[in-house]
Amino acid sequence: MPAHERLRHHKAKIQYRAWKETIFQMMEQGYSKRLIHEELTKDGRISMAYITLCQFIRNSKKQAPACPAPENKSKAPPAASPAQPKIIKANKYIGKLLCFRAPR
């Protein structure tokens, strides 16, 4: 496909999904996004613009599932030690709010 010809609707996404694993393997190996784009376009595997590839990578990182929170097996909350009183820390802005005076 000539470089000046635009891709049909969603063709870039299809190309990205086809080479997604390769792209992320190259990123893990230390390749920059620019080098990945150059390699894949030189080989004819993708024909999308560099900025389009960057958008797909950025969006897939946003959608990546976060590490699951560790599950607490016990249903009961942790018991507080009765020997120590609970300490409540004041917000640093409370003092400023209490000292505030309205202008006269």
Number of C-alpha atoms within 10 A of each C-alpha: 9 6 10 6 8 13 13 7 8 9 14 19 15 12 15 21 13 13 14 16 11 14 20 15 11 15 14 10 9 11 14 12 18 12 14 19 21 14 13 16 16 11 9 10 14 21 22 19 14 15 12 13 22 14 11 16 16 11 11 12 11 10 8 8 8 8 6 6 6 6 6 8 6 7 6 7 7 7 6 9 8 7 6 7 8 9 6 6 6 8 8 8 8 10 10 10 9 8 8 9 8 5 4 3
